[in-house]
Amino acid sequence: MAKRKRQAIAQSEPASEPSIKKKAKGAQVLKEKPVKAKTSALKKSTTPATASNAPETIQIVVGSYDRILHGLTVTVGGKEKAEFADTFLFNAHTSAIRCVAASPISAPVPGQTQKVMLASGSTDERVNVYNLSAHPPSRKNQEILAKVAPRPILENPKNREVGTLLHHSSTVTSLCFPTRSKLLSSSEDSTIAVTRTRDWSLLSNIKAPIPKPQGRPSGDTAPFGGTPSGVNDFAIHPSMKLMISVSKGERSMRLWNLVTGKKAGVLNFSKDMLQEAGEGKHSTGEGRRVVWGSVDGADEFAVGFDRDIVAFGMDSVPKCRIMGSIRTKVHQFFYVALDKEGDATLLAVATEDGRILFFSTKESDLTQPESEDKKLPTAKLMGQIGGKAGGVEGRIKDFVVVPSAEDASTLGSGPSTAADAGKWGTIYVIPGAL
């Protein structure tokens, strides 16, 4: 009887069941990637594969004066309709956030998601660093969160906080990721810190001189017995070897050699240039912002003041004024390349009256001054977006121009998108801005 039972067990061959289970597990692991590919293919198949109808998802991160760091995604469809969804919203600092910067996207690796490093600076002397996923969050299992708020909530579990950098002893004024391996930050303690992102160690601490007191302008907020000091902004040349910085209380800009980390020179602003830029006797005359750009195949940089911008050539000679007869406060400006070669480049300027103005600084587009008192030519206004006619009444504090997805290196070939933050905490998304 016992032998017959053993023979019956051998005929049923239950030992083959574990091998079937192993194959099933392996099939589930292999099916995860095809499922992801199918979902992305289904999203693309819902709309025609054309430049005007293909939906694009943009991740936006905004820092505010009330300490909040707000992350959201915007899906721009073919009919120029934007769908917003919140990804995170929390108090990132103990005081107002002054600047936010994002690193380049990590290189694609099979089996891993691409990531972006995010840094935020505040008046609490801290720089917080985060790791964000470069892919839009999945809508799976998030229906409950979408129902409790007027706007959908799509949390991404891959977003993580890395830590806090304590390299400064005063307000952080500017942040920049020139490459994915380096983070540069400036502060009102007159220092520019160079941090390595691999282990977040401080590589160098560039110290800008504190200016000597030369009279106190009206509205100065420096303490009694002190002088206005601190780095307002800095800009790194695309070669990663040269940097320009502008500081408080200085009517000049400083050039730095990033190879040695030492000062390369100082360029003082002339009195005539400051007067043409609207910096009179009772103004500070200091540079507020500085950016690099390329026009007509040659590099140039622009220095922003309170109500005007002056473009300089590589010989550090003033090339032209930007605002001309437009009298409004300047908040932000960038060089925007319209083609891959960089032949068509415009300077985009955000103003106090809620407009983004686009100027051409080409030699052929410059207008010579009519008055003999003025020597600098004026850049040509090519167009504008926003303003009261566009539904934007308050100031535009900051903005970003995002290239189209079909050709990330060419803005003119597809509908680029401009995202800007307004005065009343409003975020505007303008599809097809250029």
Phi, psi and omega in degrees: 000318181294323180292322179296323178296322179294322178294322179296322178293322179292327179289323180288336177051062177288346181295344179282348181294317178300323179294326177293320179296320179297319179295323180294319178296317179296325179292324178293321179293320180288333183279347181295318180291315176300327179296318178296320180294325180290319180296318178293325179291325178293323178296321180288328183282345180291337179234152177299146183280064178237161183293332185272342185247344183292125179288145179232138179251127181239133175263128182239135176236127184233132172253142186236169180290339180267030170074004188268136172251116188245123176246135181210159176246145179234123176255114181261116182273184181290334180266021178060037175253133183254132176248120183262148175210130180281138176249323174203155181200110183202167176278104185276334183226172178269355177211189189298141176273128184259329185206153179220140179218147179238143181275166172299156181290142179294158181292143180292130178235132180300130179085000180233149178274146177284144185232160177228133176271134181241134178234139179230134179245150187218175175283357177272013175073008185251152173238111179268139183239137181226156172251121181243145175285138180277358181256148178295145181293153180280143178273001182287137177061028178235022180291328182293317179294329181289339184270342185270357182226152178295336178244143182301147178243120180235092179281144178248111183292349181274354175281126184225151174270130182273311181164195183231136177259132181242054183271350185238159179243014178208189184300134176278125187257331184205148178226149180203136170254091177296324172223174180288344184266352183227144174231125178248137181221139178244159185213168176284000172273013176065037177228152173236114184265135176250116185243137175271125186282348181293315178233007178056040176264150181279113180277318183207151178232098183280124183255121176271141181296146175276125184292154176281147180293127179230051183091151183250117178290161180294141180083010181289137183252012178292149180293164181296129181087355181252173179235151176297127181212162179124153180276122178284314184197164176213157180220136183255132178294147180303337177284352180063021180246346185227143179221143176244137178228148174235140187232166178285144178075006181239128174267055183198173173229152184245139177256136183236140175269109183286345177288318180258343182075021182242165180291135179257340180168170179228131178244114179276140177282131180288157181294321180294320180294319179294322178294321177292330179276004178086010178263094183274202184292323184265012178261163181286326182073011181269151176284133180270319182217160177212137180221155175259153177201175179225122181226134180058034179076006180234145179284147174210167177222156182235137179247126182261136175251195184294317185229014179202168180226139178239128178266138180240149172274180179291345175274007178064024176261133179303130183264312181194164169266154185259309191286331179064235181273000179282116183252094177206161182283141180261132180250318184208151176202148180215157168272130182241119178275130182265348178220171184291324182285341181082014179289324180256106182228133178240152175260113181267131186232128174264134189240174180289331183272017173081027180241154168245112184261144180242121183242150174252127180254021176294153180298325181285343182260001182280142179251125181287146181291145178277330181274148178284341180287335181257138183247336184276132173289170184244140178289158183268131177280118183265334181173178180204158173225158180084209184083182179296325178293332178265008178087010179249111184259326181272183181287157173254111185282321182204160180203161178219136175257120183255126179289163180290156185286329184290334176209094186292341181268355183229116179277327186287340184280336184223175182281099176286162184236137176248127177242127182222155180252128184264185185289320188267029180073024182258138177253123180255133175242120185243099178288149177062040183291329182237000000 
